[in-house]
Amino acid sequence: MENDMDLRDIFAAHAMEGLLAGREYVAIESVANLAYIIADSMIAQRVAPEHPEDED
């Protein structure tokens, strides 16, 4: 079976694992949305300069 998950999906899956760890009840739609927000932020950091210039 072919894996059709891209990097964003993988990051979101791992973020969701952390968000759900130790929780008995959560609104899954909210968790899924937050997981993709976290994944998008992680991807943005991958393409960001390693040492951003100071903004004065």
mmCIF file of the N, C-alpha and C atoms, coordinates in Angstrom:
data_MODEL
# 
_entry.id   MODEL 
# 
loop_
_atom_site.group_PDB 
_atom_site.id 
_atom_site.type_symbol 
_atom_site.label_atom_id 
_atom_site.label_alt_id 
_atom_site.label_comp_id 
_atom_site.label_asym_id 
_atom_site.label_entity_id 
_atom_site.label_seq_id 
_atom_site.pdbx_PDB_ins_code 
_atom_site.Cartn_x 
_atom_site.Cartn_y 
_atom_site.Cartn_z 
_atom_site.occupancy 
_atom_site.B_iso_or_equiv 
_atom_site.pdbx_formal_charge 
_atom_site.auth_seq_id 
_atom_site.auth_comp_id 
_atom_site.auth_asym_id 
_atom_site.auth_atom_id 
_atom_site.pdbx_PDB_model_num 
ATOM 1   N N  . MET A 1 1  ? 0.836   -1.188 0.000  1.00 0.00 ? 1  MET A N  1 
ATOM 2   C CA . MET A 1 1  ? 0.000   0.000  0.000  1.00 0.00 ? 1  MET A CA 1 
ATOM 3   C C  . MET A 1 1  ? 0.876   1.244  0.000  1.00 0.00 ? 1  MET A C  1 
ATOM 4   N N  . GLU A 1 2  ? 0.545   2.186  -0.847 1.00 0.00 ? 2  GLU A N  1 
ATOM 5   C CA . GLU A 1 2  ? 1.334   3.410  -0.976 1.00 0.00 ? 2  GLU A CA 1 
ATOM 6   C C  . GLU A 1 2  ? 0.948   4.407  0.112  1.00 0.00 ? 2  GLU A C  1 
ATOM 7   N N  . ASN A 1 3  ? 1.949   5.052  0.692  1.00 0.00 ? 3  ASN A N  1 
ATOM 8   C CA . ASN A 1 3  ? 1.723   6.054  1.730  1.00 0.00 ? 3  ASN A CA 1 
ATOM 9   C C  . ASN A 1 3  ? 1.542   7.403  1.045  1.00 0.00 ? 3  ASN A C  1 
ATOM 10  N N  . ASP A 1 4  ? 0.361   7.983  1.180  1.00 0.00 ? 4  ASP A N  1 
ATOM 11  C CA . ASP A 1 4  ? 0.096   9.265  0.527  1.00 0.00 ? 4  ASP A CA 1 
ATOM 12  C C  . ASP A 1 4  ? 0.208   10.446 1.487  1.00 0.00 ? 4  ASP A C  1 
ATOM 13  N N  . MET A 1 5  ? 0.832   10.240 2.640  1.00 0.00 ? 5  MET A N  1 
ATOM 14  C CA . MET A 1 5  ? 1.025   11.328 3.592  1.00 0.00 ? 5  MET A CA 1 
ATOM 15  C C  . MET A 1 5  ? 2.216   12.178 3.167  1.00 0.00 ? 5  MET A C  1 
ATOM 16  N N  . ASP A 1 6  ? 2.034   13.496 3.186  1.00 0.00 ? 6  ASP A N  1 
ATOM 17  C CA . ASP A 1 6  ? 3.169   14.378 2.927  1.00 0.00 ? 6  ASP A CA 1 
ATOM 18  C C  . ASP A 1 6  ? 3.736   14.841 4.274  1.00 0.00 ? 6  ASP A C  1 
ATOM 19  N N  . LEU A 1 7  ? 4.770   15.659 4.225  1.00 0.00 ? 7  LEU A N  1 
ATOM 20  C CA . LEU A 1 7  ? 5.440   16.092 5.448  1.00 0.00 ? 7  LEU A CA 1 
ATOM 21  C C  . LEU A 1 7  ? 4.480   16.813 6.385  1.00 0.00 ? 7  LEU A C  1 
ATOM 22  N N  . ARG A 1 8  ? 3.583   17.615 5.823  1.00 0.00 ? 8  ARG A N  1 
ATOM 23  C CA . ARG A 1 8  ? 2.603   18.342 6.637  1.00 0.00 ? 8  ARG A CA 1 
ATOM 24  C C  . ARG A 1 8  ? 1.709   17.361 7.404  1.00 0.00 ? 8  ARG A C  1 
ATOM 25  N N  . ASP A 1 9  ? 1.269   16.301 6.725  1.00 0.00 ? 9  ASP A N  1 
ATOM 26  C CA . ASP A 1 9  ? 0.436   15.294 7.384  1.00 0.00 ? 9  ASP A CA 1 
ATOM 27  C C  . ASP A 1 9  ? 1.199   14.577 8.498  1.00 0.00 ? 9  ASP A C  1 
ATOM 28  N N  . ILE A 1 10 ? 2.452   14.273 8.250  1.00 0.00 ? 10 ILE A N  1 
ATOM 29  C CA . ILE A 1 10 ? 3.272   13.591 9.252  1.00 0.00 ? 10 ILE A CA 1 
ATOM 30  C C  . ILE A 1 10 ? 3.473   14.483 10.472 1.00 0.00 ? 10 ILE A C  1 
ATOM 31  N N  . PHE A 1 11 ? 3.808   15.753 10.246 1.00 0.00 ? 11 PHE A N  1 
ATOM 32  C CA . PHE A 1 11 ? 3.956   16.681 11.366 1.00 0.00 ? 11 PHE A CA 1 
ATOM 33  C C  . PHE A 1 11 ? 2.650   16.810 12.137 1.00 0.00 ? 11 PHE A C  1 
ATOM 34  N N  . ALA A 1 12 ? 1.524   16.917 11.427 1.00 0.00 ? 12 ALA A N  1 
ATOM 35  C CA . ALA A 1 12 ? 0.223   17.052 12.092 1.00 0.00 ? 12 ALA A CA 1 
ATOM 36  C C  . ALA A 1 12 ? -0.105  15.801 12.910 1.00 0.00 ? 12 ALA A C  1 
ATOM 37  N N  . ALA A 1 13 ? 0.213   14.640 12.375 1.00 0.00 ? 13 ALA A N  1 
ATOM 38  C CA . ALA A 1 13 ? -0.054  13.395 13.104 1.00 0.00 ? 13 ALA A CA 1 
ATOM 39  C C  . ALA A 1 13 ? 0.724   13.351 14.411 1.00 0.00 ? 13 ALA A C  1 
ATOM 40  N N  . HIS A 1 14 ? 1.985   13.742 14.356 1.00 0.00 ? 14 HIS A N  1 
ATOM 41  C CA . HIS A 1 14 ? 2.791   13.750 15.574 1.00 0.00 ? 14 HIS A CA 1 
ATOM 42  C C  . HIS A 1 14 ? 2.308   14.819 16.553 1.00 0.00 ? 14 HIS A C  1 
ATOM 43  N N  . ALA A 1 15 ? 1.928   15.973 16.044 1.00 0.00 ? 15 ALA A N  1 
ATOM 44  C CA . ALA A 1 15 ? 1.392   17.021 16.914 1.00 0.00 ? 15 ALA A CA 1 
ATOM 45  C C  . ALA A 1 15 ? 0.108   16.536 17.576 1.00 0.00 ? 15 ALA A C  1 
ATOM 46  N N  . MET A 1 16 ? -0.736  15.855 16.822 1.00 0.00 ? 16 MET A N  1 
ATOM 47  C CA . MET A 1 16 ? -1.995  15.360 17.373 1.00 0.00 ? 16 MET A CA 1 
ATOM 48  C C  . MET A 1 16 ? -1.742  14.326 18.470 1.00 0.00 ? 16 MET A C  1 
ATOM 49  N N  . GLU A 1 17 ? -0.735  13.494 18.282 1.00 0.00 ? 17 GLU A N  1 
ATOM 50  C CA . GLU A 1 17 ? -0.382  12.527 19.327 1.00 0.00 ? 17 GLU A CA 1 
ATOM 51  C C  . GLU A 1 17 ? -0.094  13.239 20.640 1.00 0.00 ? 17 GLU A C  1 
ATOM 52  N N  . GLY A 1 18 ? 0.708   14.284 20.551 1.00 0.00 ? 18 GLY A N  1 
ATOM 53  C CA . GLY A 1 18 ? 1.046   15.035 21.752 1.00 0.00 ? 18 GLY A CA 1 
ATOM 54  C C  . GLY A 1 18 ? -0.157  15.741 22.350 1.00 0.00 ? 18 GLY A C  1 
ATOM 55  N N  . LEU A 1 19 ? -1.001  16.296 21.504 1.00 0.00 ? 19 LEU A N  1 
ATOM 56  C CA . LEU A 1 19 ? -2.180  17.000 21.987 1.00 0.00 ? 19 LEU A CA 1 
ATOM 57  C C  . LEU A 1 19 ? -3.167  16.059 22.682 1.00 0.00 ? 19 LEU A C  1 
ATOM 58  N N  . LEU A 1 20 ? -3.220  14.825 22.231 1.00 0.00 ? 20 LEU A N  1 
ATOM 59  C CA . LEU A 1 20 ? -4.168  13.863 22.793 1.00 0.00 ? 20 LEU A CA 1 
ATOM 60  C C  . LEU A 1 20 ? -3.609  13.071 23.966 1.00 0.00 ? 20 LEU A C  1 
ATOM 61  N N  . ALA A 1 21 ? -2.316  13.105 24.172 1.00 0.00 ? 21 ALA A N  1 
ATOM 62  C CA . ALA A 1 21 ? -1.685  12.300 25.215 1.00 0.00 ? 21 ALA A CA 1 
ATOM 63  C C  . ALA A 1 21 ? -2.265  12.643 26.589 1.00 0.00 ? 21 ALA A C  1 
ATOM 64  N N  . GLY A 1 22 ? -2.750  11.634 27.259 1.00 0.00 ? 22 GLY A N  1 
ATOM 65  C CA . GLY A 1 22 ? -3.237  11.805 28.621 1.00 0.00 ? 22 GLY A CA 1 
ATOM 66  C C  . GLY A 1 22 ? -4.588  12.481 28.741 1.00 0.00 ? 22 GLY A C  1 
ATOM 67  N N  . ARG A 1 23 ? -5.286  12.669 27.633 1.00 0.00 ? 23 ARG A N  1 
ATOM 68  C CA . ARG A 1 23 ? -6.597  13.329 27.680 1.00 0.00 ? 23 ARG A CA 1 
ATOM 69  C C  . ARG A 1 23 ? -7.695  12.276 27.596 1.00 0.00 ? 23 ARG A C  1 
ATOM 70  N N  . GLU A 1 24 ? -8.735  12.440 28.392 1.00 0.00 ? 24 GLU A N  1 
ATOM 71  C CA . GLU A 1 24 ? -9.855  11.506 28.333 1.00 0.00 ? 24 GLU A CA 1 
ATOM 72  C C  . GLU A 1 24 ? -10.894 11.933 27.306 1.00 0.00 ? 24 GLU A C  1 
ATOM 73  N N  . TYR A 1 25 ? -11.094 13.234 27.153 1.00 0.00 ? 25 TYR A N  1 
ATOM 74  C CA . TYR A 1 25 ? -12.104 13.722 26.215 1.00 0.00 ? 25 TYR A CA 1 
ATOM 75  C C  . TYR A 1 25 ? -11.597 14.988 25.554 1.00 0.00 ? 25 TYR A C  1 
ATOM 76  N N  . VAL A 1 26 ? -11.725 15.051 24.248 1.00 0.00 ? 26 VAL A N  1 
ATOM 77  C CA . VAL A 1 26 ? -11.373 16.263 23.505 1.00 0.00 ? 26 VAL A CA 1 
ATOM 78  C C  . VAL A 1 26 ? -12.336 16.412 22.328 1.00 0.00 ? 26 VAL A C  1 
ATOM 79  N N  . ALA A 1 27 ? -12.485 17.628 21.861 1.00 0.00 ? 27 ALA A N  1 
ATOM 80  C CA . ALA A 1 27 ? -13.240 17.877 20.634 1.00 0.00 ? 27 ALA A CA 1 
ATOM 81  C C  . ALA A 1 27 ? -12.290 17.608 19.482 1.00 0.00 ? 27 ALA A C  1 
ATOM 82  N N  . ILE A 1 28 ? -12.450 16.478 18.833 1.00 0.00 ? 28 ILE A N  1 
ATOM 83  C CA . ILE A 1 28 ? -11.482 16.006 17.839 1.00 0.00 ? 28 ILE A CA 1 
ATOM 84  C C  . ILE A 1 28 ? -11.295 16.985 16.688 1.00 0.00 ? 28 ILE A C  1 
ATOM 85  N N  . GLU A 1 29 ? -12.360 17.686 16.287 1.00 0.00 ? 29 GLU A N  1 
ATOM 86  C CA . GLU A 1 29 ? -12.220 18.652 15.201 1.00 0.00 ? 29 GLU A CA 1 
ATOM 87  C C  . GLU A 1 29 ? -11.275 19.780 15.597 1.00 0.00 ? 29 GLU A C  1 
ATOM 88  N N  . SER A 1 30 ? -11.368 20.205 16.844 1.00 0.00 ? 30 SER A N  1 
ATOM 89  C CA . SER A 1 30 ? -10.486 21.266 17.331 1.00 0.00 ? 30 SER A CA 1 
ATOM 90  C C  . SER A 1 30 ? -9.044  20.788 17.389 1.00 0.00 ? 30 SER A C  1 
ATOM 91  N N  . VAL A 1 31 ? -8.851  19.558 17.836 1.00 0.00 ? 31 VAL A N  1 
ATOM 92  C CA . VAL A 1 31 ? -7.502  19.002 17.931 1.00 0.00 ? 31 VAL A CA 1 
ATOM 93  C C  . VAL A 1 31 ? -6.905  18.845 16.540 1.00 0.00 ? 31 VAL A C  1 
ATOM 94  N N  . ALA A 1 32 ? -7.687  18.359 15.598 1.00 0.00 ? 32 ALA A N  1 
ATOM 95  C CA . ALA A 1 32 ? -7.190  18.183 14.235 1.00 0.00 ? 32 ALA A CA 1 
ATOM 96  C C  . ALA A 1 32 ? -6.796  19.527 13.629 1.00 0.00 ? 32 ALA A C  1 
ATOM 97  N N  . ASN A 1 33 ? -7.622  20.539 13.837 1.00 0.00 ? 33 ASN A N  1 
ATOM 98  C CA . ASN A 1 33 ? -7.317  21.873 13.325 1.00 0.00 ? 33 ASN A CA 1 
ATOM 99  C C  . ASN A 1 33 ? -6.028  22.410 13.944 1.00 0.00 ? 33 ASN A C  1 
ATOM 100 N N  . LEU A 1 34 ? -5.897  22.290 15.262 1.00 0.00 ? 34 LEU A N  1 
ATOM 101 C CA . LEU A 1 34 ? -4.698  22.772 15.942 1.00 0.00 ? 34 LEU A CA 1 
ATOM 102 C C  . LEU A 1 34 ? -3.461  21.993 15.486 1.00 0.00 ? 34 LEU A C  1 
ATOM 103 N N  . ALA A 1 35 ? -3.610  20.696 15.260 1.00 0.00 ? 35 ALA A N  1 
ATOM 104 C CA . ALA A 1 35 ? -2.475  19.885 14.806 1.00 0.00 ? 35 ALA A CA 1 
ATOM 105 C C  . ALA A 1 35 ? -1.943  20.395 13.475 1.00 0.00 ? 35 ALA A C  1 
ATOM 106 N N  . TYR A 1 36 ? -2.831  20.782 12.564 1.00 0.00 ? 36 TYR A N  1 
ATOM 107 C CA . TYR A 1 36 ? -2.374  21.309 11.270 1.00 0.00 ? 36 TYR A CA 1 
ATOM 108 C C  . TYR A 1 36 ? -1.817  22.725 11.400 1.00 0.00 ? 36 TYR A C  1 
ATOM 109 N N  . ILE A 1 37 ? -2.304  23.501 12.332 1.00 0.00 ? 37 ILE A N  1 
ATOM 110 C CA . ILE A 1 37 ? -1.707  24.822 12.598 1.00 0.00 ? 37 ILE A CA 1 
ATOM 111 C C  . ILE A 1 37 ? -0.272  24.637 13.083 1.00 0.00 ? 37 ILE A C  1 
ATOM 112 N N  . ILE A 1 38 ? -0.079  23.683 13.984 1.00 0.00 ? 38 ILE A N  1 
ATOM 113 C CA . ILE A 1 38 ? 1.272   23.383 14.484 1.00 0.00 ? 38 ILE A CA 1 
ATOM 114 C C  . ILE A 1 38 ? 2.151   22.879 13.338 1.00 0.00 ? 38 ILE A C  1 
ATOM 115 N N  . ALA A 1 39 ? 1.629   21.975 12.513 1.00 0.00 ? 39 ALA A N  1 
ATOM 116 C CA . ALA A 1 39 ? 2.393   21.452 11.381 1.00 0.00 ? 39 ALA A CA 1 
ATOM 117 C C  . ALA A 1 39 ? 2.813   22.566 10.435 1.00 0.00 ? 39 ALA A C  1 
ATOM 118 N N  . ASP A 1 40 ? 1.907   23.482 10.141 1.00 0.00 ? 40 ASP A N  1 
ATOM 119 C CA . ASP A 1 40 ? 2.242   24.603 9.256  1.00 0.00 ? 40 ASP A CA 1 
ATOM 120 C C  . ASP A 1 40 ? 3.344   25.464 9.854  1.00 0.00 ? 40 ASP A C  1 
ATOM 121 N N  . SER A 1 41 ? 3.290   25.669 11.160 1.00 0.00 ? 41 SER A N  1 
ATOM 122 C CA . SER A 1 41 ? 4.338   26.444 11.834 1.00 0.00 ? 41 SER A CA 1 
ATOM 123 C C  . SER A 1 41 ? 5.684   25.723 11.770 1.00 0.00 ? 41 SER A C  1 
ATOM 124 N N  . MET A 1 42 ? 5.663   24.415 11.945 1.00 0.00 ? 42 MET A N  1 
ATOM 125 C CA . MET A 1 42 ? 6.897   23.632 11.859 1.00 0.00 ? 42 MET A CA 1 
ATOM 126 C C  . MET A 1 42 ? 7.506   23.723 10.458 1.00 0.00 ? 42 MET A C  1 
ATOM 127 N N  . ILE A 1 43 ? 6.669   23.644 9.444  1.00 0.00 ? 43 ILE A N  1 
ATOM 128 C CA . ILE A 1 43 ? 7.152   23.747 8.065  1.00 0.00 ? 43 ILE A CA 1 
ATOM 129 C C  . ILE A 1 43 ? 7.717   25.134 7.806  1.00 0.00 ? 43 ILE A C  1 
ATOM 130 N N  . ALA A 1 44 ? 7.063   26.166 8.319  1.00 0.00 ? 44 ALA A N  1 
ATOM 131 C CA . ALA A 1 44 ? 7.563   27.537 8.154  1.00 0.00 ? 44 ALA A CA 1 
ATOM 132 C C  . ALA A 1 44 ? 8.940   27.689 8.796  1.00 0.00 ? 44 ALA A C  1 
ATOM 133 N N  . GLN A 1 45 ? 9.145   27.047 9.926  1.00 0.00 ? 45 GLN A N  1 
ATOM 134 C CA . GLN A 1 45 ? 10.442  27.125 10.589 1.00 0.00 ? 45 GLN A CA 1 
ATOM 135 C C  . GLN A 1 45 ? 11.522  26.392 9.801  1.00 0.00 ? 45 GLN A C  1 
ATOM 136 N N  . ARG A 1 46 ? 11.153  25.356 9.082  1.00 0.00 ? 46 ARG A N  1 
ATOM 137 C CA . ARG A 1 46 ? 12.126  24.624 8.262  1.00 0.00 ? 46 ARG A CA 1 
ATOM 138 C C  . ARG A 1 46 ? 12.668  25.489 7.140  1.00 0.00 ? 46 ARG A C  1 
ATOM 139 N N  . VAL A 1 47 ? 11.857  26.401 6.621  1.00 0.00 ? 47 VAL A N  1 
ATOM 140 C CA . VAL A 1 47 ? 12.291  27.234 5.503  1.00 0.00 ? 47 VAL A CA 1 
ATOM 141 C C  . VAL A 1 47 ? 12.768  28.610 5.956  1.00 0.00 ? 47 VAL A C  1 
ATOM 142 N N  . ALA A 1 48 ? 12.612  28.911 7.246  1.00 0.00 ? 48 ALA A N  1 
ATOM 143 C CA . ALA A 1 48 ? 13.057  30.205 7.782  1.00 0.00 ? 48 ALA A CA 1 
ATOM 144 C C  . ALA A 1 48 ? 14.584  30.220 7.864  1.00 0.00 ? 48 ALA A C  1 
ATOM 145 N N  . PRO A 1 49 ? 15.175  31.405 7.746  1.00 0.00 ? 49 PRO A N  1 
ATOM 146 C CA . PRO A 1 49 ? 16.632  31.495 7.911  1.00 0.00 ? 49 PRO A CA 1 
ATOM 147 C C  . PRO A 1 49 ? 17.040  30.996 9.291  1.00 0.00 ? 49 PRO A C  1 
ATOM 148 N N  . GLU A 1 50 ? 18.195  30.370 9.349  1.00 0.00 ? 50 GLU A N  1 
ATOM 149 C CA . GLU A 1 50 ? 18.661  29.817 10.611 1.00 0.00 ? 50 GLU A CA 1 
ATOM 150 C C  . GLU A 1 50 ? 18.917  30.906 11.648 1.00 0.00 ? 50 GLU A C  1 
ATOM 151 N N  . HIS A 1 51 ? 19.441  32.033 11.209 1.00 0.00 ? 51 HIS A N  1 
ATOM 152 C CA . HIS A 1 51 ? 19.732  33.159 12.093 1.00 0.00 ? 51 HIS A CA 1 
ATOM 153 C C  . HIS A 1 51 ? 19.091  34.416 11.504 1.00 0.00 ? 51 HIS A C  1 
ATOM 154 N N  . PRO A 1 52 ? 17.811  34.629 11.795 1.00 0.00 ? 52 PRO A N  1 
ATOM 155 C CA . PRO A 1 52 ? 17.146  35.810 11.199 1.00 0.00 ? 52 PRO A CA 1 
ATOM 156 C C  . PRO A 1 52 ? 17.800  37.107 11.666 1.00 0.00 ? 52 PRO A C  1 
ATOM 157 N N  . GLU A 1 53 ? 17.777  38.061 10.789 1.00 0.00 ? 53 GLU A N  1 
ATOM 158 C CA . GLU A 1 53 ? 18.334  39.386 11.100 1.00 0.00 ? 53 GLU A CA 1 
ATOM 159 C C  . GLU A 1 53 ? 17.496  40.049 12.182 1.00 0.00 ? 53 GLU A C  1 
ATOM 160 N N  . ASP A 1 54 ? 18.129  40.830 13.005 1.00 0.00 ? 54 ASP A N  1 
ATOM 161 C CA . ASP A 1 54 ? 17.398  41.589 14.030 1.00 0.00 ? 54 ASP A CA 1 
ATOM 162 C C  . ASP A 1 54 ? 16.552  42.655 13.348 1.00 0.00 ? 54 ASP A C  1 
ATOM 163 N N  . GLU A 1 55 ? 15.297  42.740 13.771 1.00 0.00 ? 55 GLU A N  1 
ATOM 164 C CA . GLU A 1 55 ? 14.416  43.760 13.227 1.00 0.00 ? 55 GLU A CA 1 
ATOM 165 C C  . GLU A 1 55 ? 14.332  44.899 14.233 1.00 0.00 ? 55 GLU A C  1 
ATOM 166 N N  . ASP A 1 56 ? 14.873  46.049 13.885 1.00 0.00 ? 56 ASP A N  1 
ATOM 167 C CA . ASP A 1 56 ? 14.844  47.210 14.798 1.00 0.00 ? 56 ASP A CA 1 
ATOM 168 C C  . ASP A 1 56 ? 13.751  48.154 14.428 1.00 0.00 ? 56 ASP A C  1 
# 
